[in-house]
Amino acid sequence: MTEFQQQDGISSSSSKNVIIMEEWNGSSSTKLSRTAVLTLTPSSFSLQRSGNRFSEVSTRIIGAFVPEGFPTSVTPDYVPFQIWDSLQGLSTYIRMMLSTQALLSAIGVGEKSATVIGATFQWFLRDFTGMLGGILFTFYQGSNLDNNAKMWRLVADLMNDLGMLTDLVSPLFPSAFVVIVCLGSISRSFTGVASGATRAALTQHFSLQNNAADISAKEGSQETLATMTGMILGMLLARVTMGHPVAIWFSFLSLTLFHMYANYRAVCCLSLTTLNCQRSSILLQGFMETGKVLSPEKVSSMEHILPSWTSLWRSKTDDLLHKRIHLGVRVSSLSHKDMIDLSGSTGSYYKKEKYLLMPKSGVVNVYVHKQSTAADVLQSFIHALVLGNHVNKTKFVHEESRSWMDKHYEGYIAKLKLTGWKTERLLAPPVVWRADWLSNEKIE
């Protein structure tokens, strides 16, 4: 980057023109350093350099690992997340050397009795089951990974830990070797799908200047560096612990515990600004209590990021309201009494909306119109949360929830945007069941 200046100076004898050009270096407009000054006069030319070659080279090296325009081009939670993510990746590659060594030993590498065709078939069967597992996992959970990126990030790495553990265990059970390594391959296939999908969602979150591709590329550089470091340390560790089962297991389990801790810390650093079911529930409950919208950082500290089965010990009163909202329920589940209610007074509260709400057995069923948009789905979910908040408090739940929506909904959405939340859509499981009602009195 250059800066052009022209100075006019008039002496007693003649006019004198001085042209000055400055050279600046840096990918961010807020972090530039002057590297050279060029001065031109009618009789002379001078070049004065500032800084040094080492700083220029170091800047270029750092530029290969951080996005262009860093740190203003990424969100504030980018750095702490990447630090913990790199540390957990490092521990993974170190452990991989131990598990691969055990797996190759179990296949028969180094033994005279082992056949090439036998080892090849076992390796092929391992990879085949892994590919099949990836397809099945995508079929079962592929559309839900965006909704709970934090949770699936943890689950992905946990499944990877289980996969490496099975490789390490496989030599202990020769008769069941093929079954064990196939189970480990399936476990790791879940990791590949979930980790890749959540990484894409996080890259979009970090991007502040439409630089998702650059962030992804620099993420690849960081991961490559962590991989090479982990491979070197892993080979050293495998060499030192060779023939010492206790040392191998102690190293593996210690690194696994650190890996799980680093993953948890990395996920806790994230302050996502998208609205999923849980964050929507936290935000609405806070707004209804205080009239203020919580910041993404505050909501992040209140989120439950562990899988639901890890919190079964909590009392039911600790459950968030969003768990009692069923979005996109089939209309064929309606009973005769439900149809009468919807065609009567209950349905009158949703004349202008492209959804219907029906509280039943402690949950709120949301019936979505076939022409509803992403904004309508978000509104229906928030309306269901408001209605669910009034259940068991009053008999006039539809009337009071409708009144709250008319008075506060538009202002609530405006405050969400001002606080930094993205309100374009709700990150929720896809609504595959929709409905159509011909009039306010009749539902099909």
C-alpha positions as CSV (number, residue, x, y, z in Angstrom):
1,M,0.0,0.0,0.0
2,T,1.4,3.4,-0.9
3,E,0.5,6.9,0.1
4,F,1.2,9.8,-2.3
5,Q,2.0,13.3,-1.0
6,Q,3.0,16.4,-2.9
7,Q,4.4,19.4,-1.1
8,D,4.9,22.8,-2.7
9,G,7.6,25.0,-1.3
10,I,8.5,28.4,-2.7
11,S,12.1,29.6,-2.2
12,S,13.5,33.0,-2.9
13,S,14.8,31.9,-6.2
14,S,12.4,29.4,-7.7
15,S,9.6,27.0,-6.8
16,K,10.6,23.5,-5.5
17,N,8.3,20.4,-5.8
18,V,8.8,17.5,-3.3
19,I,6.9,14.2,-3.8
20,I,6.8,11.8,-1.0
21,M,5.4,8.2,-1.3
22,E,5.0,5.9,1.7
23,E,4.8,2.1,1.7
24,W,2.6,0.4,4.3
25,N,2.3,-3.3,5.0
26,G,-0.6,-5.2,6.5
27,S,-3.8,-7.0,5.5
28,S,-6.0,-5.1,7.9
29,S,-6.6,-1.4,7.6
30,T,-6.4,-1.1,11.4
31,K,-3.0,-2.8,11.7
32,L,-0.6,-1.3,9.1
33,S,3.1,-0.7,9.5
34,R,5.1,1.7,7.4
35,T,8.0,-0.1,5.7
36,A,9.5,2.5,3.4
37,V,9.5,6.2,2.5
38,L,10.4,7.5,-1.0
39,T,11.3,11.1,-1.5
40,L,11.6,12.7,-4.9
41,T,12.9,16.3,-5.7
42,P,13.9,17.8,-9.0
43,S,17.5,17.1,-8.1
44,S,17.5,14.0,-5.9
45,F,15.7,10.7,-5.0
46,S,15.9,8.9,-1.7
47,L,14.6,5.6,-0.3
48,Q,14.4,5.1,3.4
49,R,13.3,1.7,4.7
50,S,11.8,1.1,8.1
51,G,11.3,-2.2,10.0
52,N,13.3,-5.3,9.1
53,R,13.2,-8.3,6.9
54,F,12.6,-10.7,9.8
55,S,9.4,-9.0,10.8
56,E,8.2,-9.0,7.2
57,V,8.9,-12.7,6.9
58,S,7.3,-13.5,10.2
59,T,4.2,-11.6,9.2
60,R,3.9,-13.6,6.0
61,I,4.3,-16.9,7.9
62,I,1.6,-15.9,10.4
63,G,-0.5,-14.9,7.4
64,A,-0.5,-18.6,6.3
65,F,-2.3,-19.6,9.5
66,V,-4.7,-16.7,10.3
67,P,-7.4,-15.3,8.1
68,E,-6.7,-12.1,6.1
69,G,-7.6,-9.0,8.1
70,F,-7.2,-10.8,11.4
71,P,-8.4,-10.1,14.0
72,T,-11.2,-7.8,12.7
73,S,-12.3,-10.2,10.1
74,V,-13.4,-12.9,12.6
75,T,-15.5,-13.0,15.7
76,P,-13.9,-12.5,19.2
77,D,-14.4,-16.2,20.1
78,Y,-12.3,-17.3,17.1
79,V,-8.9,-17.3,18.9
80,P,-9.8,-19.1,22.2
81,F,-11.7,-21.7,20.2
82,Q,-8.8,-22.3,17.8
83,I,-6.3,-22.6,20.7
84,W,-8.3,-25.3,22.4
85,D,-9.3,-27.0,19.2
86,S,-5.6,-27.2,18.1
87,L,-4.7,-28.7,21.5
88,Q,-7.4,-31.4,21.3
89,G,-6.3,-32.2,17.7
90,L,-2.7,-32.5,18.9
91,S,-3.7,-35.1,21.5
92,T,-5.7,-37.0,18.9
93,Y,-2.8,-37.4,16.5
94,I,-0.5,-38.5,19.3
95,R,-3.0,-41.2,20.4
96,M,-3.5,-42.2,16.8
97,M,0.0,-43.5,16.7
98,L,-0.6,-45.7,19.7
99,S,-3.9,-47.1,18.3
100,T,-2.5,-47.6,14.8
101,Q,0.4,-49.5,16.2
102,A,-1.9,-51.8,18.1
103,L,-4.1,-52.3,15.1
104,L,-1.3,-53.2,12.8
105,S,0.1,-55.6,15.3
106,A,-3.3,-57.3,15.6
107,I,-3.6,-57.5,11.8
108,G,-0.3,-59.4,11.8
109,V,2.3,-56.9,10.5
110,G,5.7,-58.3,11.3
111,E,4.6,-61.9,11.8
112,K,5.6,-64.6,9.4
113,S,2.3,-66.4,9.7
114,A,0.3,-63.3,8.5
115,T,-0.8,-63.2,4.9
116,V,-1.1,-60.2,2.7
117,I,-4.5,-61.1,1.4
118,G,-5.8,-61.7,4.9
119,A,-4.6,-58.3,6.2
120,T,-5.9,-56.6,3.0
121,F,-9.4,-58.1,3.5
122,Q,-9.5,-57.1,7.1
123,W,-8.5,-53.5,6.3
124,F,-11.0,-53.4,3.4
125,L,-13.8,-54.7,5.6
126,R,-12.9,-52.0,8.2
127,D,-13.1,-49.2,5.7
128,F,-16.3,-50.5,4.1
129,T,-18.2,-50.6,7.4
130,G,-17.0,-47.1,8.1
131,M,-18.3,-45.8,4.9
132,L,-21.7,-47.5,5.4
133,G,-21.8,-46.1,9.0
134,G,-21.2,-42.6,7.6
135,I,-24.1,-42.9,5.2
136,L,-26.5,-44.3,7.9
137,F,-25.5,-41.5,10.3
138,T,-26.1,-38.8,7.7
139,F,-29.5,-40.4,6.9
140,Y,-30.5,-40.4,10.6
141,Q,-29.0,-37.1,11.9
142,G,-27.7,-35.2,8.9
143,S,-30.4,-32.5,9.0
144,N,-30.0,-31.9,12.7
145,L,-26.3,-31.1,13.0
146,D,-26.8,-27.3,12.4
147,N,-29.3,-27.1,15.2
148,N,-26.9,-28.1,18.0
149,A,-23.5,-27.6,16.6
150,K,-21.9,-27.4,20.0
151,M,-23.3,-30.7,21.2
152,W,-22.5,-32.5,18.0
153,R,-19.0,-31.2,18.1
154,L,-18.5,-32.9,21.5
155,V,-20.3,-36.1,20.3
156,A,-18.1,-36.3,17.2
157,D,-14.9,-36.2,19.2
158,L,-16.3,-38.6,21.8
159,M,-17.1,-41.1,19.0
160,N,-13.5,-40.7,17.7
161,D,-12.2,-41.5,21.2
162,L,-14.3,-44.7,21.2
163,G,-13.0,-45.6,17.8
164,M,-9.4,-45.3,18.8
165,L,-10.1,-47.2,22.0
166,T,-11.5,-50.1,20.0
167,D,-8.3,-50.2,17.9
168,L,-6.2,-50.3,21.0
169,V,-8.3,-53.1,22.5
170,S,-8.5,-55.2,19.4
171,P,-5.2,-57.2,20.0
172,L,-6.6,-58.4,23.3
173,F,-9.5,-60.3,21.6
174,P,-8.1,-62.1,18.5
175,S,-11.3,-64.1,18.0
176,A,-13.4,-61.0,17.8
177,F,-10.9,-58.8,16.1
178,V,-12.8,-58.1,12.9
179,V,-16.0,-57.2,14.8
180,I,-14.1,-54.8,17.1
181,V,-12.3,-52.9,14.4
182,C,-15.5,-52.6,12.3
183,L,-17.3,-51.1,15.3
184,G,-14.4,-48.7,15.7
185,S,-14.6,-47.8,12.1
186,I,-18.3,-47.1,12.3
187,S,-17.7,-44.9,15.4
188,R,-15.1,-42.9,13.5
189,S,-17.4,-42.5,10.5
190,F,-19.8,-40.7,12.8
191,T,-17.0,-38.4,13.7
192,G,-16.2,-37.5,10.1
193,V,-19.8,-36.6,9.3
194,A,-20.6,-34.7,12.5
195,S,-17.2,-32.9,12.7
196,G,-17.3,-31.8,9.0
197,A,-20.9,-30.5,9.3
198,T,-20.3,-28.6,12.5
199,R,-17.1,-27.2,11.2
200,A,-18.9,-25.7,8.3
201,A,-21.5,-24.1,10.6
202,L,-18.7,-22.7,12.9
203,T,-16.8,-21.3,9.9
204,Q,-19.9,-19.3,8.9
205,H,-20.2,-18.1,12.5
206,F,-16.6,-16.9,12.6
207,S,-16.8,-15.1,9.2
208,L,-17.4,-11.3,9.6
209,Q,-16.4,-10.2,6.1
210,N,-17.7,-13.0,3.8
211,N,-14.4,-14.7,4.2
212,A,-15.6,-18.2,5.1
213,A,-13.3,-19.8,2.4
214,D,-10.3,-18.0,3.8
215,I,-11.1,-19.1,7.3
216,S,-11.5,-22.7,6.1
217,A,-8.2,-22.6,4.3
218,K,-6.3,-21.2,7.3
219,E,-8.1,-23.8,9.5
220,G,-6.6,-26.4,7.2
221,S,-3.1,-25.0,7.7
222,Q,-3.5,-25.0,11.4
223,E,-4.7,-28.6,11.4
224,T,-1.8,-29.6,9.2
225,L,0.7,-28.1,11.6
226,A,-1.0,-29.8,14.5
227,T,-1.0,-33.1,12.6
228,M,2.7,-32.9,11.8
229,T,3.6,-32.0,15.4
230,G,1.3,-34.8,16.7
231,M,2.8,-37.4,14.4
232,I,6.3,-36.6,15.5
233,L,5.4,-36.7,19.2
234,G,3.3,-39.8,18.6
235,M,6.2,-41.6,17.0
236,L,8.4,-40.7,19.9
237,L,5.8,-41.9,22.4
238,A,5.2,-45.1,20.5
239,R,8.9,-45.8,20.5
240,V,9.3,-45.1,24.2
241,T,6.3,-47.2,25.3
242,M,6.9,-50.1,22.9
243,G,6.6,-53.4,24.9
244,H,5.2,-51.6,28.0
245,P,1.4,-52.1,28.0
246,V,0.9,-50.2,31.2
247,A,2.7,-47.2,29.9
248,I,0.8,-47.4,26.6
249,W,-2.6,-47.5,28.4
250,F,-1.6,-44.8,30.9
251,S,-0.5,-42.4,28.1
252,F,-3.6,-43.2,26.0
253,L,-6.1,-42.6,28.8
254,S,-4.3,-39.5,30.0
255,L,-4.3,-38.0,26.5
256,T,-8.0,-39.0,26.1
257,L,-9.0,-37.2,29.3
258,F,-7.1,-34.1,28.1
259,H,-8.7,-34.4,24.7
260,M,-12.2,-34.4,26.2
261,Y,-11.4,-31.5,28.5
262,A,-10.0,-29.4,25.6
263,N,-13.0,-30.1,23.5
264,Y,-15.4,-29.0,26.2
265,R,-13.4,-25.8,26.7
266,A,-13.3,-25.1,23.0
267,V,-17.1,-25.5,22.7
268,C,-17.7,-23.3,25.8
269,C,-15.7,-20.5,24.1
270,L,-18.3,-20.3,21.3
271,S,-20.9,-17.5,21.4
272,L,-23.2,-18.4,18.5
273,T,-25.6,-15.8,17.3
274,T,-28.0,-18.1,15.5
275,L,-31.3,-19.0,17.0
276,N,-31.9,-22.6,17.7
277,C,-34.6,-24.1,20.0
278,Q,-32.6,-23.9,23.2
279,R,-31.2,-20.4,22.7
280,S,-34.7,-19.1,21.7
281,S,-36.1,-20.5,24.9
282,I,-33.4,-18.9,27.0
283,L,-33.7,-15.6,25.3
284,L,-37.5,-15.4,25.6
285,Q,-37.6,-16.4,29.2
286,G,-35.1,-13.8,30.0
287,F,-37.0,-11.1,28.0
288,M,-40.3,-12.0,29.7
289,E,-38.7,-11.7,33.1
290,T,-36.6,-8.5,32.6
291,G,-37.7,-6.9,29.4
292,K,-34.1,-7.1,28.1
293,V,-32.5,-9.3,25.5
294,L,-29.5,-11.3,26.7
295,S,-26.2,-11.1,24.8
296,P,-24.8,-14.1,22.9
297,E,-22.0,-14.4,25.5
298,K,-24.5,-14.6,28.3
299,V,-26.7,-17.1,26.5
300,S,-23.7,-19.2,25.7
301,S,-22.9,-19.5,29.4
302,M,-26.4,-20.7,30.1
303,E,-26.6,-23.3,27.3
304,H,-26.6,-27.0,28.0
305,I,-24.1,-28.3,25.5
306,L,-23.8,-31.9,26.7
307,P,-26.0,-34.6,25.3
308,S,-29.3,-35.0,27.0
309,W,-28.4,-38.4,28.5
310,T,-25.7,-36.8,30.5
311,S,-28.2,-34.7,32.5
312,L,-30.8,-37.3,33.4
313,W,-30.0,-36.8,37.0
314,R,-31.4,-33.2,36.9
315,S,-34.9,-32.6,38.1
316,K,-37.7,-32.0,35.6
317,T,-38.0,-28.4,36.8
318,D,-34.6,-27.7,35.4
319,D,-35.7,-28.6,31.8
320,L,-36.0,-25.7,29.4
321,L,-39.3,-24.9,27.9
322,H,-38.2,-25.7,24.3
323,K,-38.3,-29.4,25.1
324,R,-42.0,-29.2,25.5
325,I,-42.6,-27.7,22.0
326,H,-43.3,-30.1,19.1
327,L,-42.8,-28.3,15.9
328,G,-44.4,-29.5,12.7
329,V,-46.8,-32.1,14.1
330,R,-48.9,-34.1,11.7
331,V,-52.6,-33.0,11.5
332,S,-53.6,-36.7,11.3
333,S,-52.8,-36.9,15.0
334,L,-55.7,-34.5,15.9
335,S,-58.6,-36.0,17.7
336,H,-62.3,-35.2,17.2
337,K,-62.2,-32.9,20.2
338,D,-59.1,-31.2,18.9
339,M,-60.7,-30.5,15.6
340,I,-63.8,-29.0,17.2
341,D,-61.6,-26.7,19.4
342,L,-59.6,-25.6,16.4
343,S,-62.6,-24.9,14.3
344,G,-64.2,-22.9,17.1
345,S,-62.8,-20.4,19.6
346,T,-59.2,-21.8,19.6
347,G,-58.7,-21.4,15.9
348,S,-60.0,-17.8,16.0
349,Y,-56.7,-16.7,17.7
350,Y,-54.7,-17.8,14.6
351,K,-56.8,-16.2,11.8
352,K,-53.8,-14.1,10.5
353,E,-51.1,-16.7,11.1
354,K,-49.8,-19.6,9.1
355,Y,-49.7,-21.9,12.0
356,L,-52.0,-23.4,14.7
357,L,-51.1,-24.2,18.4
358,M,-52.6,-26.9,20.5
359,P,-51.5,-27.5,24.1
360,K,-52.0,-31.1,25.0
361,S,-50.6,-33.3,27.8
362,G,-48.0,-30.8,28.9
363,V,-46.6,-30.1,25.5
364,V,-47.5,-27.6,22.8
365,N,-48.1,-29.0,19.3
366,V,-47.3,-26.6,16.4
367,Y,-49.2,-27.3,13.1
368,V,-47.4,-25.4,10.3
369,H,-49.2,-24.2,7.2
370,K,-47.8,-25.5,3.9
371,Q,-47.2,-22.0,2.7
372,S,-45.4,-20.8,5.8
373,T,-41.9,-19.2,5.4
374,A,-38.8,-19.3,7.6
375,A,-40.1,-16.2,9.4
376,D,-43.5,-17.9,10.0
377,V,-41.8,-20.9,11.5
378,L,-39.7,-18.8,13.9
379,Q,-42.8,-16.8,14.9
380,S,-44.8,-20.0,15.5
381,F,-42.0,-21.4,17.7
382,I,-41.8,-18.2,19.8
383,H,-45.6,-18.1,20.1
384,A,-45.5,-21.7,21.3
385,L,-42.9,-20.8,23.9
386,V,-45.1,-17.9,25.1
387,L,-48.2,-20.2,25.2
388,G,-46.2,-22.9,27.0
389,N,-45.1,-20.4,29.6
390,H,-48.8,-19.7,30.4
391,V,-49.9,-23.3,30.6
392,N,-50.9,-24.3,34.1
393,K,-51.0,-20.6,35.1
394,T,-54.3,-19.6,33.5
395,K,-57.3,-21.1,31.6
396,F,-57.1,-18.5,28.9
397,V,-53.7,-19.5,27.5
398,H,-54.6,-18.8,23.8
399,E,-56.0,-15.4,24.6
400,E,-53.1,-14.3,26.8
401,S,-50.4,-15.6,24.5
402,R,-52.0,-13.9,21.5
403,S,-52.1,-10.7,23.5
404,W,-48.4,-10.9,24.3
405,M,-47.5,-11.6,20.7
406,D,-49.5,-8.6,19.5
407,K,-47.9,-6.3,22.0
408,H,-44.3,-7.5,22.1
409,Y,-43.3,-9.7,19.2
410,E,-42.2,-7.1,16.7
411,G,-40.3,-5.1,19.3
412,Y,-38.7,-8.3,20.6
413,I,-37.4,-9.3,17.2
414,A,-36.1,-5.8,16.7
415,K,-34.2,-5.9,20.0
416,L,-32.8,-9.3,19.0
417,K,-31.3,-7.8,15.8
418,L,-29.8,-4.9,17.7
419,T,-28.1,-7.2,20.2
420,G,-26.5,-9.2,17.3
421,W,-28.8,-12.1,16.9
422,K,-29.6,-13.5,13.5
423,T,-33.4,-13.7,13.1
424,E,-33.7,-14.9,9.5
425,R,-34.7,-18.4,10.6
426,L,-34.9,-20.9,13.4
427,L,-32.3,-23.6,13.5
428,A,-34.5,-26.6,14.2
429,P,-35.2,-30.1,12.8
430,P,-36.8,-29.7,9.3
431,V,-40.5,-29.3,9.3
432,V,-41.5,-32.3,7.1
433,W,-45.2,-32.3,8.0
434,R,-47.3,-29.3,7.0
435,A,-51.0,-28.7,6.8
436,D,-53.6,-26.6,5.0
437,W,-56.9,-25.2,6.3
438,L,-59.5,-23.9,3.9
439,S,-61.2,-21.5,6.3
440,N,-61.3,-20.5,9.9
441,E,-64.1,-22.9,10.6
442,K,-62.8,-25.9,8.7
443,I,-59.5,-27.7,8.8
444,E,-58.2,-30.4,6.5
